[in-house]
Amino acid sequence: MKIIKLTLVLLCILVTSQRSFAGGGWVHAKGKGYFKIGQWWVIANKHYTTTGDVDPNVTIGTFNTSFYGEYGITDRLNAQVYFPFFARSYHNEVVSGTTGSTNISGRAVNSIGDTDIGLKYGLIVGKPVVLSAHLWLGLPLGKNDFDTNDAATIPLLTGDGEFNQIVGLTASTAKSFGSVNAFVSLGFEFNNRTNGFSDETRVNFEAGAVIKDKLILAYKLRWLNSLQNGDSNIENGASIFSNNTEYVGYTYEVAYNITQKFGATFNYGSVYSGELIFANPSYSLGIYFNL
């Protein structure tokens, strides 16, 4: 059986959709924070190949139920965490197109997922344009059910098995137009990856508006580029964490402040173009609390 080349739709959903950067370049004041319980998922039956073409694949689903939090240690320094406390990956059975018999049975893996902990520091605060720096440490706590020596096995993973470090800068600005508060953020990140994975650079852009302090609309764009300097062969098989993924991806997000403290959010993510990435969209629902 020819192994299908796959990866997770919008790895930024580990970073933008699953892990919500609601603060942009702003930091929380001491004792303040933002906390979210979210459900993210993607179900894919097609993917972008290494040439950017779209090919079909066996249906694969990935689900992450997660906690995300930001908390002000000081007026400039924030602690951050992204913890997928329940992660599920599955694939349907593979049926022969000629005989109609089952070639590979469907399987599923349930575990916790790869976890990120980080710090964000406000370099410029209280100005029309703010600037912050952040560091994320990716802890390989997920499960890897992947035998590289078995060509008939479709890998199921809730983590990529590598310890990575992300450093970045984000600049943001906001301006009020009556009851509408518009905001824009632009950021750059470098992701140092281990265990044979290629390092990455990321450019992040976000624009949105807060309407009457209730409705929040946002558009997020990410360009992810692989430096192609790793030798991991996970990309040779069906995987939710492939090496050398590249894409230009976007997310539409809607949030609503039910009260001053509590709110709900929904987002839809996909890609304009990509390599080694699902061609199907991802979705996310969440509830959040502002401290």
C-alpha positions as CSV (number, residue, x, y, z in Angstrom):
1,M,0.0,0.0,0.0
2,K,1.3,3.4,-0.9
3,I,1.6,5.4,2.3
4,I,-0.3,8.7,2.2
5,K,1.6,11.9,3.0
6,L,-0.3,14.0,5.5
7,T,0.0,16.5,8.3
8,L,-2.2,18.5,10.6
9,V,-4.4,21.3,9.1
10,L,-2.9,24.5,10.3
11,L,-0.2,23.6,12.7
12,C,-0.9,27.1,13.7
13,I,-3.9,25.6,15.3
14,L,-1.6,24.2,17.8
15,V,-0.6,27.9,17.9
16,T,-3.4,30.1,16.6
17,S,-6.6,28.2,16.6
18,Q,-6.1,25.7,19.4
19,R,-3.8,28.0,21.3
20,S,-5.4,31.4,21.3
21,F,-3.1,34.4,21.1
22,A,-5.9,36.8,22.1
23,G,-3.4,39.2,23.6
24,G,-1.3,39.9,20.5
25,G,1.6,42.2,21.6
26,W,-0.3,43.3,24.7
27,V,0.5,41.8,28.1
28,H,-1.8,41.3,31.1
29,A,-1.3,43.4,34.2
30,K,-0.2,41.7,37.4
31,G,-2.9,39.3,38.7
32,K,-5.0,39.5,35.5
33,G,-5.4,36.8,32.9
34,Y,-7.3,34.9,30.2
35,F,-8.3,31.2,30.5
36,K,-10.0,29.1,27.9
37,I,-11.4,25.5,27.6
38,G,-11.5,24.6,23.9
39,Q,-12.5,21.8,21.6
40,W,-10.6,21.7,18.2
41,W,-11.0,19.1,15.5
42,V,-10.3,18.3,11.9
43,I,-11.7,15.4,9.8
44,A,-9.8,15.0,6.5
45,N,-10.2,12.9,3.4
46,K,-7.8,14.8,1.2
47,H,-4.4,16.5,1.5
48,Y,-1.7,18.6,-0.2
49,T,1.3,16.7,-1.4
50,T,4.9,17.8,-1.5
51,T,4.1,19.4,-4.9
52,G,1.1,21.4,-3.6
53,D,-1.4,19.2,-5.4
54,V,-4.5,17.8,-3.7
55,D,-4.8,14.0,-3.4
56,P,-7.4,11.9,-1.6
57,N,-6.6,9.9,1.6
58,V,-8.2,7.5,4.0
59,T,-10.4,9.6,6.4
60,I,-8.4,10.7,9.4
61,G,-9.8,12.6,12.4
62,T,-8.0,14.5,15.1
63,F,-9.6,16.0,18.2
64,N,-8.0,18.0,21.0
65,T,-9.8,19.1,24.2
66,S,-7.5,21.7,25.8
67,F,-6.9,24.3,28.4
68,Y,-5.1,27.5,27.5
69,G,-4.1,30.2,30.0
70,E,-2.3,33.5,30.2
71,Y,-1.5,35.1,33.6
72,G,0.2,38.3,34.7
73,I,3.1,37.5,37.0
74,T,4.1,41.2,36.8
75,D,2.8,44.1,34.7
76,R,5.2,43.1,32.0
77,L,5.8,39.4,32.4
78,N,3.0,36.8,31.7
79,A,3.0,33.0,32.1
80,Q,1.3,31.0,29.4
81,V,0.3,27.3,29.0
82,Y,-1.4,25.2,26.4
83,F,-2.4,21.8,27.7
84,P,-4.5,19.3,25.5
85,F,-5.7,17.1,28.3
86,F,-7.5,14.8,25.9
87,A,-6.3,14.1,22.4
88,R,-7.7,11.6,20.0
89,S,-6.6,10.5,16.6
90,Y,-8.3,7.9,14.4
91,H,-8.5,6.6,10.9
92,N,-11.3,4.7,9.1
93,E,-10.7,1.3,7.7
94,V,-9.0,1.0,4.3
95,V,-11.1,-1.1,1.8
96,S,-9.6,-2.5,-1.4
97,G,-11.0,-0.9,-4.5
98,T,-10.8,-4.1,-6.5
99,T,-11.9,-6.8,-4.1
100,G,-14.0,-4.8,-1.7
101,S,-12.3,-6.4,1.3
102,T,-10.8,-4.6,4.2
103,N,-7.0,-4.1,3.8
104,I,-6.4,-2.2,7.0
105,S,-8.8,-2.0,9.9
106,G,-9.7,1.3,11.5
107,R,-7.8,2.3,14.6
108,A,-7.8,5.1,17.2
109,V,-5.4,6.4,19.8
110,N,-6.4,8.4,22.9
111,S,-4.0,10.2,25.2
112,I,-2.9,13.7,26.4
113,G,-1.3,15.8,23.7
114,D,2.0,17.7,23.3
115,T,2.0,20.5,25.8
116,D,3.4,24.1,25.5
117,I,4.5,26.3,28.4
118,G,5.8,29.8,27.8
119,L,6.5,33.3,28.9
120,K,5.6,36.6,27.3
121,Y,7.4,39.9,28.2
122,G,6.2,43.4,27.3
123,L,9.1,45.3,25.7
124,I,7.0,48.3,24.9
125,V,3.8,48.8,26.9
126,G,1.3,51.6,27.3
127,K,2.1,53.1,23.9
128,P,0.1,53.4,20.7
129,V,2.2,50.6,19.3
130,V,3.1,47.8,21.8
131,L,5.8,45.2,21.4
132,S,6.2,41.9,23.3
133,A,8.6,39.0,23.1
134,H,7.7,35.4,23.9
135,L,9.2,32.0,24.4
136,W,7.4,28.7,24.1
137,L,8.7,25.3,25.1
138,G,7.0,22.3,23.5
139,L,6.9,19.3,25.7
140,P,6.5,15.9,23.9
141,L,3.8,14.4,26.1
142,G,1.7,13.0,23.3
143,K,1.6,9.4,22.1
144,N,3.3,8.1,19.0
145,D,1.7,5.0,17.4
146,F,3.9,4.8,14.3
147,D,6.1,1.9,13.1
148,T,8.4,3.3,10.4
149,N,9.3,-0.3,9.4
150,D,5.7,-1.2,8.6
151,A,4.5,0.3,5.3
152,A,1.0,-1.0,5.9
153,T,0.5,1.0,9.1
154,I,-1.1,4.4,9.0
155,P,0.5,6.4,11.9
156,L,-1.7,7.8,14.6
157,L,-0.1,10.5,16.8
158,T,-1.2,12.9,19.5
159,G,2.3,14.5,19.5
160,D,5.4,14.6,17.3
161,G,7.9,13.3,20.0
162,E,10.2,16.3,19.8
163,F,11.1,19.0,22.2
164,N,10.9,22.4,20.4
165,Q,11.5,26.0,21.4
166,I,9.7,28.9,19.8
167,V,10.9,32.5,20.2
168,G,9.1,35.4,18.7
169,L,8.2,39.1,18.6
170,T,4.7,40.6,18.2
171,A,3.8,44.2,17.6
172,S,0.2,45.4,18.0
173,T,-1.8,48.6,17.8
174,A,-5.5,49.6,18.2
175,K,-7.7,52.5,17.4
176,S,-11.3,53.3,18.3
177,F,-14.0,54.3,15.8
178,G,-17.0,55.1,17.9
179,S,-18.2,51.9,19.5
180,V,-15.8,49.8,17.4
181,N,-12.2,49.1,18.6
182,A,-10.1,47.9,15.7
183,F,-6.8,46.2,16.3
184,V,-3.9,44.8,14.2
185,S,-0.9,42.6,15.1
186,L,2.1,41.5,13.2
187,G,4.6,38.9,14.5
188,F,7.6,36.7,13.6
189,E,8.6,33.4,15.2
190,F,11.5,31.0,14.9
191,N,10.9,27.4,15.9
192,N,13.9,25.3,16.8
193,R,13.0,21.6,16.5
194,T,14.8,18.5,17.7
195,N,14.7,14.8,16.9
196,G,15.4,15.2,13.2
197,F,12.6,17.7,12.5
198,S,13.3,20.7,10.3
199,D,13.4,24.2,12.0
200,E,10.7,26.7,10.9
201,T,10.1,30.4,10.5
202,R,6.6,31.8,10.9
203,V,5.1,35.2,10.0
204,N,1.8,35.9,11.8
205,F,-0.8,38.6,11.0
206,E,-4.1,39.4,12.7
207,A,-6.7,42.1,12.2
208,G,-10.0,42.4,13.9
209,A,-12.5,44.5,15.9
210,V,-14.3,44.6,19.2
211,I,-17.8,45.9,18.7
212,K,-19.6,47.5,21.6
213,D,-17.3,45.6,24.0
214,K,-19.3,42.4,23.2
215,L,-18.7,41.0,19.7
216,I,-15.1,40.2,18.6
217,L,-14.3,39.5,15.0
218,A,-10.8,38.5,13.9
219,Y,-8.9,37.3,10.8
220,K,-5.6,35.6,11.3
221,L,-3.0,34.8,8.6
222,R,0.1,32.6,9.0
223,W,2.9,31.9,6.6
224,L,5.0,28.9,7.8
225,N,8.3,28.1,6.1
226,S,10.4,24.9,6.7
227,L,14.2,25.3,6.6
228,Q,14.4,21.8,5.3
229,N,17.3,21.0,7.6
230,G,15.9,17.8,9.3
231,D,16.0,14.2,8.5
232,S,12.8,12.9,10.2
233,N,10.9,10.4,8.0
234,I,7.5,11.0,9.5
235,E,6.6,12.8,6.3
236,N,6.9,9.5,4.5
237,G,3.8,8.2,6.1
238,A,0.3,9.2,7.1
239,S,0.8,11.5,10.1
240,I,-0.8,14.4,11.9
241,F,2.6,15.8,12.7
242,S,4.6,15.7,9.5
243,N,8.1,17.1,9.0
244,N,8.8,19.8,6.4
245,T,5.2,21.1,6.4
246,E,4.7,24.5,4.6
247,Y,1.6,26.6,4.2
248,V,-0.1,29.9,4.0
249,G,-3.1,29.5,6.3
250,Y,-6.0,31.6,7.6
251,T,-8.4,31.5,10.5
252,Y,-11.7,33.3,10.9
253,E,-12.7,33.8,14.6
254,V,-15.8,35.0,16.3
255,A,-16.1,35.6,20.0
256,Y,-18.8,37.0,22.2
257,N,-18.5,38.5,25.7
258,I,-21.6,37.1,27.5
259,T,-20.6,39.0,30.6
260,Q,-17.5,41.0,31.6
261,K,-15.8,37.8,32.7
262,F,-17.2,35.0,30.5
263,G,-17.5,34.5,26.8
264,A,-17.7,32.0,24.0
265,T,-15.7,31.6,20.8
266,F,-15.8,29.8,17.5
267,N,-13.2,29.6,14.7
268,Y,-12.7,28.1,11.2
269,G,-9.3,27.5,9.8
270,S,-8.0,26.4,6.4
271,V,-5.1,27.1,4.0
272,Y,-4.7,29.0,0.8
273,S,-1.8,26.8,-0.3
274,G,0.3,24.1,1.4
275,E,2.5,21.1,1.3
276,L,2.1,18.0,3.5
277,I,-1.1,19.4,5.0
278,F,-4.7,18.4,5.0
279,A,-6.9,20.2,2.5
280,N,-9.9,20.0,4.8
281,P,-10.8,22.8,7.2
282,S,-10.5,22.7,11.0
283,Y,-13.0,23.9,13.6
284,S,-12.9,25.1,17.2
285,L,-15.3,25.9,20.0
286,G,-14.4,27.3,23.3
287,I,-15.5,29.2,26.5
288,Y,-13.2,31.7,28.2
289,F,-12.8,33.5,31.4
290,N,-11.2,36.9,31.9
291,L,-9.6,37.4,35.3
